[in-house]
C-alpha cells in the first residue's frame, strides 16, 4: 500500500488570492510514496521524485527536477508549467489542460487521459528516444509543437484541442523530428496543384521539420479519406513520392503537408527522333506548364551548343541543332528547380 506524505519541510507563502509553495531545499519522494501539491509550486531547490507526484496547480521550475517516478497533472483549472529550466519527467499522466511555457521532456511514457497539452516552438513537448505515449484521443492530445528524438517510428499525438489529428512518421536516419498541426485551409498558401494532383484537403495541414538537413521522413496519415501526402513545394501542392519528405521538399526548414487525391507523376524528358539528322522533339513530362526550366545541349567536351530557358509550355517544341555540328553524341539537359534530368541524343550527319 502506498504511503501518502502530507507534510514536508518547505515554506508556504500565502498570496492574496491563493497560497504558493516555494521550495529552496531538497524534496525527496521515495519509491511507493505519493505527494500531492494543492497550491502553485515553485521549485528553487532540488526535487527528486521516485514515487508519485500529483500537481494540482501551476509548476515553476527554477531549480533541479529529477523524476524517475510518475507525475500526474490533475488540477481543477488549466495548469501552467514554466521556469528557467526544462522539466524532465520519466512518466507523466494528463488529467487536465496543461500549458507549457518551458520545454517538457518525457523520458519513458506520457498517458493522455483527459485534457490538452499546449506547447510551442520555443517550449515544445519532447519525447526522448525510447519514450511512448498512450490514450491520445479527441479528449486528450497535444496542441502546438511536439518533438521526437530518434524518430524511428512515432505517432505524433497532435490535434486542435477538440479533434485528434495525429499522424505517423519514420525518420530514415534516426534524427529528431518536430511536428505541429494547424486546423486551417492550406490553400491560403497556394491554390496551385502539380500535375497528377486532383485535389487537396482544404481543412487542415501539418508541418514537419528535421534537425538534420539530409534527413528523409516517411509519413503515414491517419483517418483521412485521401491517403496521398501532398506537400507544398515552391508554392505548388505536389504528391510526395512514396509518402517521403526530404530536403527537396523542405523538411530541413519545415515542410507543410496535407492529404490529397491524385497520383504521383514523375518528371521525365525524352527526345525523338533519336538518332536525328538535326531536328528533334523534346518531351517534358511531370512538370507544370508554368514552371521555369532551362534547357541546354552539350557536346562530348561539355561545350554548350544550344541553350534555351522559359516556361515548360513554351519549350515543348521542335529544336534544330546548329548546321556546323557533325556526327556526334550529345547530352540534352533540363533543369527544373532542384531537379536535373538528362537524355543522350545521337546526331547522325
C-alpha positions as CSV (number, residue, x, y, z in Angstrom):
1,X,0.0,0.0,0.0
2,X,1.4,3.4,-1.0
3,X,2.2,5.8,1.8
4,X,0.9,9.4,1.4
5,X,3.2,12.2,2.5
6,X,1.1,15.1,3.9
7,X,3.8,17.5,5.2
8,X,7.3,18.4,4.1
9,X,9.9,20.9,5.3
10,X,9.3,23.8,2.9
11,X,7.9,27.3,3.2
12,X,4.3,28.1,2.2
13,X,4.0,31.7,1.2
14,X,0.4,33.0,1.2
15,X,-0.7,35.3,-1.6
16,X,-3.8,37.4,-1.5
17,X,-5.9,35.0,-3.6
18,X,-4.2,31.7,-3.1
19,X,-1.3,30.0,-1.4
20,X,2.0,29.3,-3.1
21,X,4.5,26.6,-2.2
22,X,8.1,27.7,-2.6
23,X,10.9,25.2,-2.0
24,X,14.6,26.2,-1.8
25,X,15.7,22.9,-0.3
26,X,15.6,19.3,-1.2
27,X,12.3,17.4,-1.6
28,X,12.6,13.7,-1.9
29,X,9.6,11.5,-2.8
30,X,10.6,7.9,-2.2
31,X,9.5,4.9,-4.2
32,X,6.0,3.9,-3.2
33,X,5.1,7.3,-1.7
34,X,2.6,9.7,-3.0
35,X,2.9,13.5,-2.7
36,X,0.0,15.8,-3.7
37,X,0.7,19.6,-4.0
38,X,-2.5,21.6,-4.0
39,X,-1.0,25.0,-4.5
40,X,1.2,26.7,-7.1
41,X,4.6,25.0,-6.7
42,X,7.9,26.8,-7.3
43,X,11.0,24.7,-7.2
44,X,14.1,26.6,-6.4
45,X,16.0,23.8,-4.8
46,X,16.1,20.1,-5.7
47,X,13.0,17.9,-6.3
48,X,13.7,14.2,-6.6
49,X,10.7,12.1,-7.3
50,X,10.8,8.3,-7.3
51,X,7.2,7.8,-6.3
52,X,4.0,9.5,-7.5
53,X,3.7,13.3,-7.6
54,X,0.3,15.0,-8.1
55,X,0.4,18.6,-9.2
56,X,-3.0,20.3,-8.8
57,X,-2.0,23.8,-9.8
58,X,1.0,25.5,-11.6
59,X,4.6,24.4,-11.6
60,X,7.6,26.7,-11.9
61,X,10.9,25.0,-12.1
62,X,13.9,27.3,-11.4
63,X,15.9,24.5,-9.7
64,X,16.7,20.9,-10.3
65,X,13.9,18.5,-11.0
66,X,14.6,14.7,-11.4
67,X,11.6,12.5,-11.7
68,X,12.1,8.7,-12.1
69,X,8.6,8.0,-10.9
70,X,5.3,9.4,-12.2
71,X,3.9,12.9,-12.3
72,X,0.2,13.5,-12.6
73,X,-1.3,16.8,-13.7
74,X,-4.8,16.7,-12.2
75,X,-5.8,20.2,-11.3
76,X,-9.2,21.7,-11.3
77,X,-8.4,24.5,-13.8
78,X,-5.8,24.9,-16.6
79,X,-2.3,24.4,-15.3
80,X,0.9,26.3,-16.3
81,X,4.4,24.8,-16.4
82,X,7.2,27.4,-16.6
83,X,10.5,28.3,-15.2
84,X,14.2,28.8,-16.1
85,X,14.9,25.1,-16.5
86,X,13.4,22.3,-18.6
87,X,11.0,19.9,-16.9
88,X,12.3,16.3,-17.4
89,X,9.9,13.6,-16.4
90,X,10.2,9.8,-16.8
91,X,6.5,9.3,-16.8
92,X,3.6,11.8,-16.9
93,X,-0.2,11.5,-16.9
94,X,-2.5,14.2,-18.2
95,X,-5.8,14.6,-16.4
96,X,-6.2,18.3,-17.1
97,X,-5.3,21.0,-19.5
98,X,-1.6,21.9,-19.3
99,X,0.1,24.9,-20.9
100,X,3.9,24.6,-21.4
101,X,5.9,27.8,-21.2
102,X,9.2,25.9,-20.9
103,X,10.2,22.6,-22.6
104,X,9.0,19.4,-21.1
105,X,10.9,16.2,-21.9
106,X,9.2,12.8,-21.5
107,X,11.8,10.0,-20.9
108,X,9.6,6.9,-20.8
109,X,5.8,7.5,-21.2
110,X,3.0,10.0,-21.5
111,X,-0.5,8.9,-20.6
112,X,-3.3,11.1,-22.2
113,X,-6.4,10.5,-20.1
114,X,-8.2,13.9,-20.1
115,X,-7.1,17.4,-21.1
116,X,-4.9,19.0,-23.7
117,X,-1.2,19.8,-23.5
118,X,-0.4,23.1,-25.2
119,X,3.1,23.8,-26.3
120,X,5.0,26.0,-28.8
121,X,8.2,26.1,-30.9
122,X,10.2,27.6,-28.0
123,X,8.5,25.4,-25.4
124,X,7.9,22.1,-27.0
125,X,6.7,18.8,-25.7
126,X,9.7,16.5,-26.3
127,X,9.6,12.7,-26.4
128,X,13.0,11.0,-25.7
129,X,14.4,8.3,-28.0
130,X,12.6,5.4,-26.1
131,X,9.5,7.4,-25.0
132,X,6.0,6.4,-25.9
133,X,2.5,7.8,-25.4
134,X,-0.8,6.1,-24.7
135,X,-4.5,7.1,-24.9
136,X,-4.4,10.1,-27.3
137,X,-7.9,10.9,-28.4
138,X,-10.3,13.8,-29.2
139,X,-10.4,14.3,-25.4
140,X,-6.7,14.3,-24.7
141,X,-3.8,15.1,-27.0
142,X,-1.2,17.8,-27.8
143,X,-1.7,21.2,-29.4
144,X,1.4,23.1,-30.7
145,X,4.9,21.6,-31.2
146,X,5.8,18.0,-30.5
147,X,9.4,16.8,-30.9
148,X,10.5,13.2,-31.1
149,X,14.2,12.3,-30.6
150,X,15.5,9.5,-32.8
151,X,12.1,9.2,-34.5
152,X,12.5,5.7,-35.9
153,X,8.7,5.2,-35.8
154,X,6.4,7.6,-34.0
155,X,2.8,8.7,-34.0
156,X,2.7,12.4,-33.3
157,X,-0.2,12.9,-30.8
158,X,-1.4,16.2,-32.3
159,X,-4.8,17.9,-32.6
160,X,-6.6,21.2,-32.4
161,X,-7.9,20.9,-28.9
162,X,-11.2,19.2,-29.9
163,X,-10.2,16.7,-32.6
164,X,-7.3,14.2,-32.6
165,X,-5.3,14.5,-35.9
166,X,-2.2,12.5,-35.3
167,X,0.0,11.0,-38.0
168,X,2.8,8.5,-38.2
169,X,6.4,9.5,-39.2
170,X,9.6,7.5,-39.5
171,X,13.0,9.0,-39.7
172,X,15.2,7.1,-42.1
173,X,18.4,8.4,-40.5
174,X,17.2,8.3,-36.8
175,X,17.3,12.1,-36.2
176,X,14.8,14.2,-34.3
177,X,11.6,15.3,-36.0
178,X,9.3,18.1,-34.8
179,X,5.7,18.5,-35.9
180,X,2.7,20.8,-35.5
181,X,-1.0,20.6,-36.6
182,X,-2.9,23.6,-38.0
183,X,-6.7,23.4,-38.5
184,X,-6.8,25.9,-41.3
185,X,-7.2,25.8,-45.1
186,X,-3.8,25.1,-46.7
187,X,-5.0,26.9,-49.8
188,X,-4.2,30.2,-48.0
189,X,-0.6,29.5,-49.0
190,X,-1.2,28.4,-52.6
191,X,-4.0,27.0,-54.7
192,X,-1.6,25.7,-57.4
193,X,-1.7,21.9,-57.9
194,X,1.0,20.0,-59.6
195,X,0.4,17.6,-62.5
196,X,-1.4,14.5,-61.2
197,X,-2.9,16.2,-58.1
198,X,-6.7,16.3,-58.3
199,X,-7.4,18.0,-55.0
200,X,-6.1,18.6,-51.5
201,X,-7.7,18.7,-48.1
202,X,-9.0,22.2,-47.5
203,X,-9.5,21.9,-43.8
204,X,-6.1,21.2,-42.3
205,X,-2.4,20.7,-42.7
206,X,0.7,19.6,-40.7
207,X,4.2,21.0,-40.5
208,X,7.1,18.5,-40.2
209,X,10.7,19.6,-39.5
210,X,14.0,17.8,-39.2
211,X,17.2,18.9,-37.3
212,X,19.2,17.1,-40.0
213,X,19.3,18.7,-43.4
214,X,19.9,15.3,-45.0
215,X,17.0,13.6,-43.3
216,X,14.2,11.7,-45.1
217,X,11.0,11.0,-43.3
218,X,8.2,8.6,-44.3
219,X,4.7,9.9,-43.4
220,X,1.5,8.0,-43.0
221,X,-1.7,9.9,-42.4
222,X,-4.4,8.5,-40.0
223,X,-8.2,8.7,-40.5
224,X,-8.1,10.6,-43.8
225,X,-10.2,9.8,-46.9
226,X,-7.4,10.8,-49.2
227,X,-4.3,8.8,-48.3
228,X,-1.8,10.6,-50.6
229,X,0.5,13.0,-48.9
230,X,0.5,16.4,-50.7
231,X,3.3,18.8,-49.8
232,X,3.9,22.5,-50.7
233,X,6.9,22.8,-52.9
234,X,7.7,26.2,-54.5
235,X,4.1,27.3,-53.9
236,X,2.7,24.2,-55.6
237,X,1.0,21.3,-54.0
238,X,2.7,18.1,-55.1
239,X,2.2,14.4,-54.3
240,X,5.1,13.1,-52.2
241,X,6.9,10.1,-53.8
242,X,6.3,7.0,-51.6
243,X,4.9,9.5,-49.0
244,X,8.5,10.5,-48.3
245,X,9.5,14.1,-47.4
246,X,13.2,15.2,-47.6
247,X,15.4,18.2,-48.2
248,X,14.0,18.8,-51.7
249,X,10.5,19.1,-50.2
250,X,11.7,21.5,-47.4
251,X,12.0,19.1,-44.5
252,X,15.1,20.8,-43.1
253,X,13.2,24.1,-42.9
254,X,9.7,22.8,-42.2
255,X,7.5,21.3,-44.9
256,X,3.8,21.9,-45.0
257,X,1.8,18.8,-46.0
258,X,-1.8,17.7,-46.0
259,X,-3.9,14.8,-47.5
260,X,-4.5,14.8,-51.2
261,X,-6.0,12.9,-54.1
262,X,-4.2,12.1,-57.2
263,X,-1.2,10.1,-58.4
264,X,2.5,10.6,-58.4
265,X,3.7,11.9,-61.8
266,X,7.4,11.6,-62.1
267,X,9.4,14.2,-64.0
268,X,10.7,12.8,-67.3
269,X,12.2,14.0,-70.5
270,X,12.5,12.4,-73.9
271,X,13.9,13.2,-77.4
272,X,12.8,11.9,-80.8
273,X,13.7,11.0,-83.4
274,X,16.9,9.6,-81.9
275,X,19.3,9.4,-83.8
276,X,18.4,12.6,-85.6
277,X,19.8,14.4,-88.6
278,X,19.4,17.8,-87.0
279,X,15.9,18.4,-85.7
280,X,14.4,16.8,-82.6
281,X,11.3,17.0,-80.4
282,X,11.6,17.5,-76.7
283,X,9.1,15.9,-74.2
284,X,8.8,17.5,-70.8
285,X,6.6,15.3,-68.5
286,X,5.5,15.7,-64.9
287,X,6.1,19.4,-64.8
288,X,3.6,22.3,-64.5
289,X,3.2,24.3,-67.7
290,X,4.1,27.5,-65.8
291,X,7.3,26.1,-64.4
292,X,10.5,27.8,-65.4
293,X,13.0,25.5,-66.9
294,X,16.4,25.8,-68.5
295,X,17.5,23.5,-71.4
296,X,20.9,23.1,-72.8
297,X,22.6,20.7,-75.3
298,X,26.2,19.9,-74.8
299,X,28.8,18.0,-76.9
300,X,31.2,15.4,-75.6
301,X,33.7,18.1,-74.5
302,X,30.9,19.7,-72.3
303,X,30.6,22.7,-74.5
304,X,27.0,24.1,-74.8
305,X,25.9,24.0,-78.5
306,X,22.2,25.0,-77.8
307,X,20.6,26.7,-74.9
308,X,17.0,27.8,-74.1
309,X,15.1,28.9,-71.0
310,X,11.4,29.7,-70.3
311,X,8.1,28.2,-69.3
312,X,7.5,24.5,-69.8
313,X,4.5,25.2,-72.1
314,X,6.7,27.2,-74.4
315,X,9.6,24.8,-74.6
316,X,7.8,21.6,-75.7
317,X,8.6,22.0,-79.3
318,X,10.9,21.1,-82.2
319,X,14.6,22.1,-81.9
320,X,17.2,22.5,-84.7
321,X,20.8,21.8,-84.0
322,X,23.5,24.1,-85.5
323,X,24.4,23.2,-89.1
324,X,28.1,23.2,-88.1
325,X,27.8,20.1,-86.0
326,X,28.9,16.8,-87.4
327,X,28.0,13.3,-86.3
328,X,28.5,13.0,-82.6
329,X,26.8,12.1,-79.3
330,X,25.1,15.0,-77.4
331,X,23.6,15.4,-74.0
332,X,20.2,17.2,-73.5
333,X,19.9,18.6,-70.0
334,X,16.7,20.0,-68.5
335,X,16.9,21.9,-65.2
336,X,13.6,22.3,-63.4
337,X,14.1,23.8,-59.9
338,X,16.4,21.4,-58.0
339,X,15.8,18.6,-60.5
340,X,18.2,17.9,-63.3
341,X,17.2,15.5,-66.0
342,X,19.5,14.3,-68.9
343,X,19.0,12.3,-72.1
344,X,21.5,11.2,-74.7
345,X,20.9,12.4,-78.3
346,X,22.8,11.0,-81.3
347,X,23.4,13.3,-84.2
348,X,23.9,11.4,-87.4
349,X,25.0,13.6,-90.3
